[in-house]
Each structure stands twice: as structure tokens, then as C-alpha cells.
């Protein structure tokens, strides 16, 4: 089935989450024509270059041969084109060779990348996370020698956390870093599930590794972050001899076969400390939060890909007497139409949540006042676990519905619907399982400022619901949204009053409720007439400034 990059849908979604106003305020040199050109070019690249490799990557996959990891057929050449066209540098700091574009634009481009070829998209996605971590916590030397190579895409990055006994529980990790007496360190240990930890698509790969120093305290307080690369770097940053770490194998997985998931052995690899000793987990969370939002976008992307295939199949497949199609295509069966309509609505809602979180990330850096920056940062933090967990659950749900629309043909590998379901299933697991995201929401994010951040968001949603009830054709929508936000407010009060195990037990239903209500808010608010409006989340006041509610 031919993939069509959803350029128009993404452009519309950006315009409804405050991106246009953000650009006017913080990116004055970026005009509408440039934004459109970037999205169109990305759509063309993902459709013409990446999408045709998706099935081939699934069938043939990455290979581990004689100690060497080889990318899936065609992936290496595609990656070189990806880097050469500048797709790796969209939102990176111009000081290090980036284009300095808004974060939400980068997310929109990467949605098309992941939708066209999720296994491929994981490689530059993790490089983006490494860029963010080094930008904030790297030494001047690391920024000067390594960041430009990652930003350009000449080198790729990998996030190295997990060990056989230490998955979610990173306090249990045992990898160690020993001082080498010359200001550097040597890394020892085994890491597993390292996505794109080794490959032959670029000349060098930089690993950001969690390990313990000899005198480190136990638990998470004794973890430090280290930078090491596949080839040792000289004082000018040029790769030389092979460093002392290697892949031991790659995993055989349910899906994303084109993405090499490596077992890595560190056998005295030369490394440098990133940031402060014993603060590695805090530094790594910069990477993890960036990756979590990107994984949320993956959920949207794989849902979009599965929906497109199911829609096309439904318009071609003829079975029985279709109520709404004279030629008998299953598109005309009411239940098939229900599945497709539900899928489309959830895709748009999840897309809105992810892109809004991207807009807030830029506002947290670039808003005019400290008050507004703090408010945007708080709402970004609140939405991040929802964007990751709710959107990836949607990815699995829509991919499953896609199989269902295909009927028995969906269970057959040749149609491709099964691949989307298999690929989607990893997203609720990696970068912090969705259960961990739910625990983060009830344990850290919802209680921020005594619950004020979530309550202010609920107040804005309630205002939207009230406004919708004043539009005759949207009265029902407004009432349902009002009921939803009232339920979210009650649930929030309960979570705040019943911390610990009771709130933890309710955390996943609470996150699902929050995603449903916030996603519904973003869809409902699109129905307002266009008027001057502030950016969603930009005001710490629960009542919007200006004469009319935002069309977010």
C-alpha cells in the first residue's frame, strides 16, 4: 500500500496548537512559506525514500555477522540522504550547526519519518536525544568536537541505560567507570536493548552511558553519565583506533526488525564524564524526556500508517451488502466506518497533544517573561507522560483496528497490516513503560504546585466546553467535554488526597482519562472561529487573556 505523508493534516494541527503565534513571537525570520516548504519536502523524502524500505526492513532486518552489525538493506544510503538534506538538524542550536527551527516543526517532520519507516526513525530520534543532553550538560570540549557531528548527522547517538538486571530499576545497574589517571575513564560492563547501538550507516557512533564511579553511593544517587564513541577521538575530534566496546549480538524481536537492538560489551572503553559525578540519572532524563515525547509521536505515526492502509483497503475490498456503498466496498459497512472514524479522531487528538507539548517546550525557553516560561515548562512537564503513554496506546489500538478492518487478510503478513501492529507494540514499553509514565503523572506531575498546574488546565478545558455549548451545532460536544473535565477534576482531587499505593493503583486509568479529556479538548477547540488568541498554556492564569477563548 502506498504511503502518503500527512502534510496537510500536520500543517493544520500545528496551526491549532499555537505554533503560528509562537513563530510570530519567537521565530521572526520564519515565514509561512518556509514552514510549508519544510513540511512538503519532508513529506516527499519520507514518501519516496523511507516508505519503500519499510517492508524490506521488516522482512530482511538488520544483521549481526562476524561481530559486525549491518543495517537493513537500503537503510545506510537512506540515512546518508537524510543527513545530507538537513533533516537531523532541524531544531538544534545554530551555534552547533543546527537550523534553530521550532521543536513542534521537528516533531511534525519526525512523525512523517516514523510513519514511513519506524525502524529507521529510531536512529535519528536517539541522536536528537543525545544532542539535547550534550547541549545542556556537555563540556565545552564535547560541545565543540562532538555536537556538530551529531547535529549534522555525520555521527549518530545511542542512549545506553539497560542491563540484564536493571531495566526500569536503574538503581540496580552495575556497569562501572574507573578513572584512567589522565582525566578520563574506562567503562566496563554489559548493556542490553541498545537501539542502534552499532551499525554501518555512519562512520562513528557516540554512546551516552550510565555507569558507577568506584566511590559512588548505592542506588540512583550513585549513577554518572559518560560519553564514549565507537572510534577513539584525538584532540581535534578525529576518529582513530577502535574503542574497547563491541556488540555481542542483536535481538530477534516482534517488530521493528530494521532497527538493530544490540547487546553491548564495554571492555575498558575510553570515556569522558558528562555533567557532574553521581548526577547521571538527572542528566540522562534530558535524553529520556526528549525521547519520550518522540516515542509519543511514534505512536501517532504508526497509527497514521495503519489507518491509511485500512482506509485504502476498505475502499477496495468488496464483501456483502454495504449500507453506504452501492458497489459493496466494506467502507460502506457502518461498523467499518465506525472503526475508521474512531481511529482518525484518536490520531488527531494524540497528534495535537504531542505538538502542543512541543510548542510548550519552545515557550519554556523563549517566552518573554519568567512567569510565562515557568508556566509553559510546568505544563510541558505535565503533558509529557500523557503524550508518551496515551499516544502510544493509541498507536497499538489503531493498528489493531487496522488489522480488524482487513478481516482475515489483516492476519496475513503479506498485506502489511500485521507489521504495523507488531511495530506499534514496542512503543508502550520502551523509554519508560506506560505504567511508569502513569506513576510519574500521579506521583510527580499532577501534584506540582499543589495540583495547580492540572487544575489550571482543567479550568481552560471547562471554558472551552462552556463556549462550545453556546454554538448550536456543538452543544452535545460541549456537554460531553464538560462531563469529561468534571470527571478529570474529581479524579485529580482524589489522586492528590490519596497518594501512595491507592493513587498508584489508579494511575493508568487516571492517565487514560487525562488523555481522553485533553485530546477531546484539542479537537473541540478547533471548531471555534479564528480570532486573535494566546498560545495554549502560555498564560499562568486559568482564564485566557483577550476577548475570546483560544482556538487550540
Secondary structure as GFF3:
##gff-version 3
##sequence-region A 1 552
A	DSSP	alpha_helix	7	16	.	.	.	ID=ss1
A	DSSP	alpha_helix	19	26	.	.	.	ID=ss2
A	DSSP	alpha_helix	32	45	.	.	.	ID=ss3
A	DSSP	pi_helix	46	50	.	.	.	ID=ss4
A	DSSP	alpha_helix	51	60	.	.	.	ID=ss5
A	DSSP	beta_strand	63	65	.	.	.	ID=ss6
A	DSSP	beta_strand	68	70	.	.	.	ID=ss7
A	DSSP	alpha_helix	75	84	.	.	.	ID=ss8
A	DSSP	three_ten_helix	87	89	.	.	.	ID=ss9
A	DSSP	three_ten_helix	94	96	.	.	.	ID=ss10
A	DSSP	alpha_helix	103	116	.	.	.	ID=ss11
A	DSSP	alpha_helix	118	137	.	.	.	ID=ss12
A	DSSP	alpha_helix	140	142	.	.	.	ID=ss13
A	DSSP	pi_helix	143	147	.	.	.	ID=ss14
A	DSSP	alpha_helix	148	152	.	.	.	ID=ss15
A	DSSP	beta_strand	156	160	.	.	.	ID=ss16
A	DSSP	three_ten_helix	170	172	.	.	.	ID=ss17
A	DSSP	beta_strand	176	179	.	.	.	ID=ss18
A	DSSP	beta_strand	185	195	.	.	.	ID=ss19
A	DSSP	beta_strand	205	213	.	.	.	ID=ss20
A	DSSP	three_ten_helix	219	222	.	.	.	ID=ss21
A	DSSP	beta_strand	224	229	.	.	.	ID=ss22
A	DSSP	beta_strand	231	233	.	.	.	ID=ss23
A	DSSP	beta_strand	239	242	.	.	.	ID=ss24
A	DSSP	beta_strand	245	250	.	.	.	ID=ss25
A	DSSP	beta_strand	261	274	.	.	.	ID=ss26
A	DSSP	alpha_helix	280	316	.	.	.	ID=ss27
A	DSSP	three_ten_helix	330	332	.	.	.	ID=ss28
A	DSSP	alpha_helix	334	366	.	.	.	ID=ss29
A	DSSP	alpha_helix	370	406	.	.	.	ID=ss30
A	DSSP	three_ten_helix	407	411	.	.	.	ID=ss31
A	DSSP	three_ten_helix	413	415	.	.	.	ID=ss32
A	DSSP	alpha_helix	417	424	.	.	.	ID=ss33
A	DSSP	alpha_helix	434	440	.	.	.	ID=ss34
A	DSSP	pi_helix	441	445	.	.	.	ID=ss35
A	DSSP	three_ten_helix	448	451	.	.	.	ID=ss36
A	DSSP	alpha_helix	452	469	.	.	.	ID=ss37
A	DSSP	three_ten_helix	472	474	.	.	.	ID=ss38
A	DSSP	alpha_helix	475	497	.	.	.	ID=ss39
A	DSSP	alpha_helix	501	505	.	.	.	ID=ss40
A	DSSP	alpha_helix	507	525	.	.	.	ID=ss41
###
